[in-house]
Amino acid sequence: MASRPTRSPRALAAALKHLARLSESEAGTAGLTANQWTALRYFAEANRFSRTVSAFAAYNVTTRGAASQTVKALESKGYLVRIRFGRDARSARIDLSQAGWAKLAQDPAVALTEALTNLPETLRGQMDRAVERVTCWVAAARRQSAFGTCAACRYLQVSADAASRAGGHYCRALATWLDVEDMQGLCALYAPAPGIGGTP
């Protein structure tokens, strides 16, 4: 069978937008809006330093006020809980409640997750790296945060003589040691390491 010609960048961009809309086509049927589903997914995936209203606003490319309303709606439904930092009521980490984790099991984007699971691991890895690189380019063009994980971040410092401290992983941006959960979660301070977020 002859291979299909690669689509033009414009056609591929349209296909990606269509895929995003298709994966959200059932949003609202399980009692949440598309933005509320996005918030629930974000707070499930973000590391402990990035589970804030401000970070979610940056991730969802919206105002802090709009992000705050989305978070409050999910709090009122019992899906998110706010953990205060000290006496400042404005500083809080947002976590999923037990009900929130249960709700996430009804995510209308589960079909997309299953489709990606069915991809061969090699192809999924290539897609992961391509999406990361394109996200970095678009975020840089828009002067927005790309959001990514520690393993591909320029702020990550690995110290062989600090194996007893969270495997020797240290974040220079936050000046703190990182645990396994931190390393795997999305971070608002992510800055792509050389070779990942360069000019296309």
N, C-alpha and C positions, 0 to 999 in steps of 0.2 A: 504494500500500500504506500502510495506517495505521501510524503510528509506535507502537512498543511503549512503554507507560508506563514511566517510570523506576522501577527497583526501590527498595524502601525501604532506608534505611541498613543495617538489620539483614540484609536479604537480600543486599545488595551485599557486606557484610563476609563473609557465608557463602560467596558466590561467589568472593571473593578467596582465602579459605582453601582452598576446593576446588581452585582453580587452582594454588595452591602445592603441595598434595598431589599433584595430577595430574602436575605437572611433575617431581616427585621419585619417581614411581611405579616407576621402574626403578633407583633408587639401590640399590647393593649388587650389581647384576648385573655391574658392571665392576670388582669387587674393592674398592670403597670404600663406607663407610657414608654416610648422608645428611650427618652432621656433617663427615665428611672431605671430601666434595664442597663443602660450604659453605666450609670452610677453604681449599681449593684455589682456589675462586672469589675469596674475599676477598683472599688474598695476591696474586692476579693483578691485582686491581682497586685495591688500596690504594696510596697514595703512600708514598714511602720513609720518611716520619716515622711512619706508622701500621702498618707491617708488623712488629708486635710481638705477642707472646702476649697481653699485657694488652689491647691494642686489639682483637684478635680476640675475646677473652672478652667485651668490651663489645658488639661487633658481633653476636655470636651469643647475647647475653643469657644467659651462663652463668658459672660460676666460673672463676677463673684456673687452678685445678687441672685442671678438666675440659678447658679449652682447651689446656693444656699437654700433656695426654695425647693429644689429637687431633693436635697438631703433632708430637709425638714419633713417633706411629704413621706419619705421612706422611714424616717424616725417615727412619725405618727402611725404608720402601719406596723411598726414593731420590727422592721427589717434591718435598721441601722441603730447603733448606739454611739453616743458621744462620750468620750473619756477626756475629762478636763486636764490641762497641764497647769498645776499650781493655782494661783488665785485669778489669773487672767481668763475671764469667761470666753474671750475670743479665741484662745488657743486650745484646741482640742484635736484629739485623734479620733477618726471615725472608723468603727469596726462593724462587721456584719454580726448580727445577733444569730442565735441558733435558728430562729425563724427565717432570717435572711439567707442563711446557707441552704435551708430547706427550699426556699423560694427559688434560689438559683438553679435548682434541679429542674425547674419548669422553664428555663431560659428558652425563648423562641429561636435563639441562634444555635440550638443543639444540633440541628441538621448540618450546619456549617462545620461545627466541631467534629461531627462524625465523618463528614466528607474528608476533612483534613487528616483525620486518624487513618482513613483508608488509603491515603497516598503512600507510596513506597517511601521509606525513611530517607533515602537519598534525595528524592524529589522534594520532600517536605523540608529537608535541611536547606536545599537550594532556594526554595521559596521563602523560608524564614530569613535567610541572609539578604535576598533581593528586597523583601518588604522592609527590612530594617534600613537598608541603604537608601531606598526611595523615600522612606519616612524622614530620614535625616536630611535629605536634600530639600524636600518640600518644607519641612520645619524651618530650616535655615533660610529659605527664600521668604518665608512668612515671619521670620524672627520670632518663632515659637519654640517651645521645648519639644524635643522629639520623643521623650520618654523611652527608656530602655532599661536594660538590666546591667548589673555591675560588671559582669564578665567582659562586656564590650565598651566599658566606660574609661575615659582617660584619667579619671580621678582614682581608679582602683590601684592600690599599692599592695603587692604581695610580699610579705616578709618571711623569709625562711626561718628566722630565729624567733618567730612569734607564733609557732605552731599551736601553742597552748591557748592562744587568744583567737578564738573563732577561726582556726585554720590559717591564721596569718593574714587574713584579708582586712585591709584598712582603707577607709574612704578619706581622701585628702580634703574633699569639699566639706564634709561634715565633721572632720577631725574625730572620727570614732571608729571602733572596730565593728566589723560586720559579722552577723551570724548567717547560717545557711538560708533562713527565710529572707533576710535582707538581700542576699546575693541573687535570689531567684525572683524577687518582686520588682514591679515597675517602679522607677524612681523619677521624680520631677526634676532632679538636679543632673540627670544623665547628660553627659557630653561625650559624643562618639569618639572612640579612640582613633588614632591615625589609621587610614586605610578603610574606615567604615563610613565616615560621614564627609568625605572629601567632595570636591566639586565634580559633578558628573561630566 
